[in-house]
Every structure is written in structure tokens, then in C-alpha cells.
Amino acid sequence: MVISHEDAACVSGCGSQETANHLFLGCDIFGSLWSQVWLWLGISSVSHGDIIQHFTQFIKMPGLHKSTHMFFRIIWFTTV
């Protein structure tokens, strides 16, 4: 079965191809949730365009106690 271009488009209707990186980080609709999470946590950061790098950066922020890393991991998975 071949997937048509319409079936591979982002579910938000933005017209981009749906990939994990686009959907969770780059999409103007769904990816914008991260700016709200950063604001809620009181953290300023630049997000990576790669989902794995984003995860690693988010859960292992320097200067935070190691117990905080588990808390951030829970927040990341809940957001995704």
C-alpha cells in the first residue's frame, strides 16, 4: 500500500509532511506547546529540531540536581 501525499501531511493542517520532529517540535500548532512548558518551568532555552536531542537536552539540563532530571523526564513524556 502506498501512502498518498494527503495521508502523510501533518494532522494540524499546516501543510507540512508529518514526521516526529515536525509534529512534536516544528509544527506551529503542536510544537508551540514547548514554549508554554518552558514558560511554566521558568526556563529559557533553544529547542533542537531533532526529537532525540531535544529529549536529552530537556532531561539533563546542567546546573540542576539529579533528582530534578527525573521530574523533567516525566514532564517531557507527558508533554509528548
C-alpha positions in Angstrom: 0.0 0.0 0.0 1.3 3.4 -1.0 0.5 6.4 1.3 -0.8 9.3 -0.6 0.7 12.8 0.0 -2.5 13.9 1.8 -2.2 11.0 4.2 1.4 11.9 5.0 0.5 15.6 5.8 0.6 16.9 9.3 -2.7 16.4 11.1 -2.8 20.1 12.1 -3.5 21.1 8.5 -0.3 23.2 8.3 0.6 21.5 5.0 4.0 20.1 6.1 4.9 16.4 5.9 4.2 14.7 9.2 7.3 13.4 10.9 8.1 13.0 14.6 10.4 16.0 14.5 7.8 18.2 12.8 4.8 17.1 14.8 6.4 17.4 18.3 8.9 20.3 17.7 8.4 22.1 14.4 4.7 22.4 13.9 3.2 25.8 14.6 0.2 24.2 16.3 1.6 21.3 18.3 5.3 22.2 18.6 4.4 25.6 20.1 3.4 23.7 23.3 7.0 23.6 24.3 7.3 27.3 24.6 4.4 27.1 27.2 6.2 24.3 29.0 9.5 26.4 29.2 7.5 29.4 30.4 5.7 27.3 33.1 9.1 25.9 34.3 10.6 29.4 34.3 13.4 28.2 31.9 14.7 29.9 28.8 16.2 27.6 26.2 16.5 27.0 22.5 14.9 23.8 21.3 16.6 21.4 19.0 14.9 20.4 15.7 15.7 16.7 16.5 13.4 14.9 18.9 16.2 12.8 20.5 18.5 15.8 21.1 15.5 17.7 22.5 14.8 14.9 24.9 18.4 14.7 26.0 18.7 18.5 26.5 15.4 18.7 28.4 16.1 15.9 30.9 19.8 16.7 31.6 19.9 20.4 31.9 23.2 21.4 33.5 23.1 23.0 36.9 20.1 21.0 38.1 20.1 18.4 40.8 20.0 14.8 39.5 16.6 14.3 41.2 15.2 17.1 39.1 16.2 15.2 35.9 13.6 12.5 36.7 10.9 15.2 37.2 11.9 16.8 33.8 11.7 13.3 32.2 8.1 12.9 33.4 7.2 16.4 32.1 8.8 15.6 28.7 6.9 12.4 28.2 3.7 13.9 29.5 4.0 16.8 27.0 4.8 14.4 24.1 
